[in-house]
Amino acid sequence: MVKIDVEIVNLLQSLQGVEHAGVIDADLRGKLLREEERYASLGPIAVDNLGMKSALRKQKLYFIIKDRKFRPPPIPTVQLIAQDGEVLGEEIIGGRMPSLKNGERLFHIGKSFIIYITKARRKGKNSQFILPPVPFPEIELFDFAKNIVSASPSTLGDMEIKKSIGIDDDPRLASILVGFDIS
């Protein structure tokens, strides 16, 4: 492993809730790309994992396998987006509810996702789920890292990562990719 990889893996491994951390090699990167392309077309509503697309294009790419003790993401990791880009629904992180405008009402899907009822009625027909690139503040401490993103892979991608390091597919553990370019 090169010096940068050692520094990043050590940092990732030191974070609370991280069970495993490592470098994504070219072979696994290719498998993840194929799984994400396949996964996008499996459901009745389109899913565009922009975060994964962005992470997979980065010069450096790492994974973590985390448990529930890992910190929450700094922004929603799932959004329902209209064709014109308007947010029709989104994940709620740590109970932080968005501010509502013009008497908008919410429809709760489970404990952690809301749909803006008026917006969804008006623009929901051709909407899609978006998984955006998510900041990863811990990497911003390194001067050599730029364009830092993290992303959650699909279920199929998560299984590929776990298989590549020889761990069972435990539903209590989830993977995240962290990517960046070298400055």
C-alpha distance (Angstrom), angle and dihedral (degrees) to the residues before:
residue distance angle dihedral
M1 . . .
V2 3.79 . .
K3 3.81 120.6 .
I4 3.83 94.2 -100.6
D5 3.81 91.0 52.3
V6 3.79 91.9 50.5
E7 3.82 91.8 50.1
I8 3.81 93.9 47.9
V9 3.81 95.9 44.0
N10 3.81 90.4 48.4
L11 3.81 90.8 50.9
L12 3.81 93.2 46.6
Q13 3.80 92.3 46.8
S14 3.82 90.1 51.4
L15 3.81 94.5 58.0
Q16 3.79 116.9 105.4
G17 3.79 111.4 -100.9
V18 3.81 96.4 20.9
E19 3.80 110.9 127.6
H20 3.84 97.7 175.5
A21 3.81 136.0 7.9
G22 3.78 132.6 -178.6
V23 3.77 150.8 138.5
I24 3.80 121.5 -73.6
D25 3.81 107.2 -131.4
A26 3.82 125.5 -151.8
D27 3.82 93.7 -96.6
L28 3.81 94.2 52.8
R29 3.82 90.7 42.6
G30 3.82 88.9 57.6
K31 3.80 92.6 48.2
L32 3.81 91.4 49.7
L33 3.80 91.6 50.1
R34 3.83 91.3 51.9
E35 3.82 92.5 47.1
E36 3.81 92.8 49.5
E37 3.82 91.8 50.1
R38 3.80 90.6 49.7
Y39 3.81 94.9 44.5
A40 3.82 94.4 53.6
S41 3.80 91.7 70.0
L42 3.82 100.9 42.5
G43 3.82 101.6 88.8
P44 3.81 137.0 57.8
I45 3.83 92.4 -107.7
A46 3.79 119.0 52.7
V47 3.80 116.6 -108.6
D48 3.80 119.8 -156.7
N49 3.79 112.1 -171.8
L50 3.80 97.1 -160.6
G51 3.80 89.8 167.6
M52 3.79 92.7 59.6
K53 3.80 92.5 44.3
S54 3.79 89.2 52.8
A55 3.82 95.3 44.2
L56 3.81 92.8 48.3
R57 3.84 89.9 56.4
K58 3.82 93.8 55.4
Q59 3.80 122.9 107.5
K60 3.80 92.5 -127.6
L61 3.79 122.7 38.8
Y62 3.80 129.7 -178.0
F63 3.78 137.7 171.5
I64 3.73 135.2 -144.2
I65 3.78 127.6 -165.2
K66 3.78 106.5 -149.9
D67 3.76 139.4 -175.1
R68 3.82 129.8 -152.1
K69 3.80 93.1 -77.9
F70 3.81 90.8 70.4
R71 3.82 113.9 106.8
P72 3.81 119.3 -95.0
P73 3.80 117.2 -102.2
P74 3.81 116.7 -93.4
I75 3.83 92.7 -125.3
P76 3.84 136.2 23.4
T77 3.79 110.7 -73.9
V78 3.82 95.8 -157.7
Q79 3.79 129.0 44.8
L80 3.80 134.7 172.2
I81 3.81 105.5 -135.8
A82 3.81 131.3 -167.8
Q83 3.81 120.5 -135.9
D84 3.81 90.0 -99.2
G85 3.83 91.4 54.2
E86 3.81 98.1 -103.5
V87 3.81 114.1 145.2
L88 3.84 109.1 -117.5
G89 3.80 96.4 173.2
E90 3.77 140.7 -2.5
E91 3.75 147.8 -176.9
I92 3.79 116.7 -90.5
I93 3.79 112.2 -134.9
G94 3.79 119.1 -152.4
G95 3.79 94.1 -20.7
R96 3.84 92.7 -59.8
M97 3.80 103.3 148.8
P98 3.81 118.9 -160.4
S99 3.77 119.9 -116.8
L100 3.79 110.4 -100.4
K101 3.80 124.2 -136.7
N102 3.79 132.2 -156.0
G103 3.80 95.4 5.2
E104 3.82 93.6 -58.9
R105 3.80 112.7 177.2
L106 3.77 127.0 -148.0
F107 3.77 133.8 -133.7
H108 3.81 111.3 -155.0
I109 3.78 118.9 -143.6
G110 3.76 103.8 -166.0
K111 3.78 118.7 -42.3
S112 3.77 98.5 -54.9
F113 3.81 111.7 39.5
I114 3.78 131.0 66.1
I115 3.79 133.6 -173.5
Y116 3.79 121.5 -152.8
I117 3.80 99.2 -128.6
T118 3.82 100.8 -154.3
K119 3.79 94.2 44.5
A120 3.81 92.8 45.7
R121 3.82 92.9 50.3
R122 3.79 90.2 50.3
K123 3.82 99.9 43.0
G124 3.79 109.4 9.9
K125 3.80 102.0 104.1
N126 3.80 98.0 87.2
S127 3.77 99.0 25.6
Q128 3.77 126.9 133.4
F129 3.77 138.2 -162.2
I130 3.79 114.1 -106.6
L131 3.78 125.5 -163.2
P132 3.82 102.1 -162.0
P133 3.78 128.5 -155.2
V134 3.81 107.1 -89.5
P135 3.81 125.5 -148.6
F136 3.80 117.4 -113.3
P137 3.83 103.5 -156.9
E138 3.80 96.7 -172.2
I139 3.83 91.6 68.0
E140 3.82 92.3 51.2
L141 3.82 87.2 77.6
F142 3.82 90.2 74.0
D143 3.82 116.5 84.7
F144 3.81 91.9 -152.8
A145 3.82 94.2 60.2
K146 3.82 123.8 84.9
N147 3.81 134.7 163.1
I148 3.81 90.5 28.7
V149 3.81 118.3 -171.3
S150 3.75 138.2 164.6
A151 3.77 127.8 -160.3
S152 3.76 142.8 180.0
P153 3.80 114.3 -122.7
S154 3.77 122.7 -138.9
T155 3.79 118.8 -93.3
L156 3.79 88.4 -95.7
G157 3.81 91.7 50.9
D158 3.80 91.0 47.2
M159 3.81 89.6 54.3
E160 3.84 90.8 49.3
I161 3.80 91.4 54.0
K162 3.80 92.9 47.9
K163 3.81 91.6 46.2
S164 3.82 90.9 50.2
I165 3.82 91.4 59.3
G166 3.79 95.3 39.2
I167 3.79 102.1 -110.6
D168 3.78 128.1 133.0
D169 3.79 120.8 -106.3
D170 3.79 96.6 -99.4
P171 3.84 112.4 179.7
R172 3.83 89.4 -147.9
L173 3.81 88.9 66.2
A174 3.80 126.2 64.8
S175 3.78 133.4 -176.4
I176 3.78 131.0 -129.2
L177 3.78 127.9 -171.9
V178 3.79 120.5 -141.4
G179 3.78 118.8 -164.7
F180 3.77 138.3 173.4
D181 3.77 143.9 160.5
I182 3.80 123.9 -115.7
S183 3.82 115.2 -110.2
